[in-house]
Structures are given as C-alpha cells and as structure tokens.
Amino acid sequence: MLDDDVKALAREKNFAAFTTLFADGSPQTHIMWVDADEEYVYINTEQSRQKVRNVAGDPRVVVTIFDAADPYHYVEVRGVVVDVVGGDEGRAHMDKLRFKYTGETAPTDSSVARVYFRIAPNKQRSRRQPPRLSSRASRSG
C-alpha cells in the first residue's frame, strides 16, 4: 500500500526522478512523468530504452517525486518492478500521462512500443520542509 503523500504527489502534475541500475551496479536517473494507484507507482517509457534493459537485469528502483509547487516537499519510494506491461495497455497508459501533463488528447504513435513499470514499494519516506542550516553555515552569509 502506498503512503497517502506518495499517492497525492504521483497523481498530480509533478515530475519524478527514476533511478535504475546498470549491470555493473552504477545508477542511471531520468526525469519522468509518474502515476500511482493505491498500491503501485507507475513509470512509462519506450520499450527500446536502456532503463528497460536495466530493470530486466535488476528490478530494484528508486522513484523520487517532487512537488512542483514546493520543491522542499518530496517523496521517495524504494522498491522493485513487479511487472512490465506493454502493447495496447502500455500505449493507453502513455495517453493518460500525456493528457495529465500536457492536456493533449492525440493517441500515442502506435509505431513506438511503450511499456510501463508497476513498482511495489519496499520503503517510503516524505519530506515537507527545507533542510536546516547549521549555525556555522548561517553565520557565513
């Protein structure tokens, strides 16, 4: 089950940093459109992208969603990709995201294979305030 704060940010027009792992363990992060239901976070991409190959090799991912209205408010979901959904369902999900983020209703180009990742959370956290400056940092200004 996703935390309420995660669901709220994922369902609004906020961007997410999506991190996957290369075969050597090094991270790759992309800024993505994001979605969620009650249990899972969803990220959509083209089937041919490196992140799809990364997830096939290691399903552990991190999704950090930033509140567009307040960049000090964000949530982080560490989890695993439990399903990769493609075909008509992948394109339909992309159409839903395109409308959410741009207002465009044109269908996704059917010549581009789309997939979405269903991400189950292992750990969730949120932050709503700016980091505190140490007294040393505040005196240096």
C-alpha positions as CSV (number, residue, x, y, z in Angstrom):
1,M,0.0,0.0,0.0
2,L,1.3,3.4,-0.9
3,D,1.5,6.2,1.6
4,D,-1.0,9.0,1.1
5,D,1.7,11.6,0.4
6,V,3.2,9.4,-2.3
7,K,-0.2,8.9,-4.0
8,A,-1.0,12.6,-3.8
9,L,2.2,13.7,-5.4
10,A,2.2,10.9,-8.1
11,R,-1.4,11.7,-9.1
12,E,-0.7,15.4,-9.6
13,K,1.3,17.0,-12.4
14,N,4.7,16.5,-10.7
15,F,7.9,15.1,-12.1
16,A,9.8,12.1,-10.7
17,A,13.5,11.2,-10.8
18,F,13.5,7.5,-11.7
19,T,16.7,5.6,-10.9
20,T,17.6,2.1,-12.3
21,L,20.9,0.2,-12.0
22,F,23.2,-0.8,-14.9
23,A,24.7,-4.3,-14.9
24,D,27.8,-3.0,-13.1
25,G,25.6,-1.6,-10.3
26,S,26.1,2.1,-11.3
27,P,22.9,4.2,-11.2
28,Q,21.1,5.8,-14.1
29,T,18.5,8.5,-13.4
30,H,15.9,10.1,-15.6
31,I,13.3,12.8,-15.0
32,M,9.9,11.2,-15.8
33,W,6.2,11.5,-15.8
34,V,4.7,9.4,-13.0
35,D,1.4,7.9,-11.9
36,A,0.1,5.8,-9.0
37,D,-2.9,3.8,-7.7
38,E,-3.4,2.5,-4.2
39,E,-0.6,0.0,-4.3
40,Y,1.9,0.8,-7.1
41,V,3.9,3.6,-8.6
42,Y,3.9,3.6,-12.5
43,I,6.6,4.9,-14.9
44,N,6.1,4.7,-18.7
45,T,8.9,4.5,-21.2
46,E,9.7,3.3,-24.7
47,Q,10.5,-0.4,-24.9
48,S,13.9,0.3,-26.5
49,R,15.3,2.4,-23.7
50,Q,18.2,1.4,-21.5
51,K,16.1,1.7,-18.4
52,V,14.0,-1.3,-19.6
53,R,17.2,-3.4,-20.0
54,N,18.4,-2.2,-16.6
55,V,15.1,-3.3,-14.9
56,A,15.3,-6.7,-16.7
57,G,18.7,-7.2,-15.1
58,D,17.9,-5.8,-11.6
59,P,14.3,-4.8,-10.7
60,R,15.3,-2.6,-7.8
61,V,14.5,1.1,-8.5
62,V,14.0,4.4,-6.7
63,V,11.3,6.9,-7.6
64,T,11.6,10.4,-6.1
65,I,8.6,12.7,-6.8
66,F,9.0,16.5,-6.3
67,D,6.1,18.8,-5.6
68,A,6.1,21.3,-8.4
69,A,4.6,24.0,-6.1
70,D,7.1,23.4,-3.3
71,P,10.5,21.8,-4.2
72,Y,11.2,21.1,-0.4
73,H,8.2,18.7,-0.5
74,Y,9.1,15.4,-2.0
75,V,8.6,11.7,-1.5
76,E,10.9,8.8,-2.2
77,V,9.9,5.2,-3.0
78,R,12.5,2.5,-3.0
79,G,11.0,-0.6,-4.5
80,V,11.0,-3.3,-7.1
81,V,9.5,-3.5,-10.6
82,V,7.0,-6.4,-10.2
83,D,5.6,-6.1,-13.7
84,V,6.4,-4.6,-17.1
85,V,3.2,-4.0,-19.2
86,G,3.3,-3.3,-22.9
87,G,1.2,-3.4,-26.0
88,D,-2.1,-1.5,-26.2
89,E,-2.1,-1.2,-22.4
90,G,1.3,0.5,-22.4
91,R,0.2,3.0,-25.1
92,A,-3.1,3.7,-23.3
93,H,-1.2,4.5,-20.1
94,M,1.1,6.8,-22.1
95,D,-2.0,8.6,-23.5
96,K,-3.3,9.0,-19.9
97,L,0.0,10.5,-18.8
98,R,0.3,12.8,-21.9
99,F,-3.2,14.2,-21.1
100,K,-2.3,14.7,-17.4
101,Y,1.0,16.6,-18.2
102,T,0.2,18.4,-21.4
103,G,-3.5,18.4,-22.0
104,E,-3.0,16.7,-25.4
105,T,-5.5,14.0,-26.4
106,A,-3.8,12.7,-29.5
107,P,-3.2,8.9,-29.2
108,T,0.4,7.7,-28.8
109,D,2.2,6.7,-32.0
110,S,1.5,3.0,-32.5
111,S,4.8,2.5,-34.2
112,V,6.7,3.2,-30.9
113,A,6.4,0.3,-28.5
114,R,5.5,1.6,-25.0
115,V,5.8,-0.2,-21.6
116,Y,5.1,0.8,-18.1
117,F,6.7,-0.4,-14.9
118,R,4.5,-1.4,-12.0
119,I,6.6,-0.6,-8.9
120,A,5.9,-2.1,-5.5
121,P,7.3,-0.1,-2.6
122,N,9.7,-1.6,-0.1
123,K,10.4,1.7,1.7
124,Q,8.7,5.1,1.5
125,R,9.5,8.5,3.0
126,S,8.5,12.1,2.6
127,R,9.9,15.5,3.5
128,R,7.9,18.7,3.7
129,Q,10.5,21.3,5.0
130,P,13.7,22.8,3.8
131,P,16.9,21.3,5.4
132,R,18.1,23.1,8.5
133,L,21.2,25.2,8.1
134,S,23.8,24.7,10.7
135,S,24.7,27.7,12.9
136,R,28.1,27.8,11.2
137,A,26.5,27.9,7.7
138,S,24.0,30.7,8.7
139,R,26.8,32.9,10.1
140,S,28.9,32.7,6.9
141,G,26.3,34.6,4.8
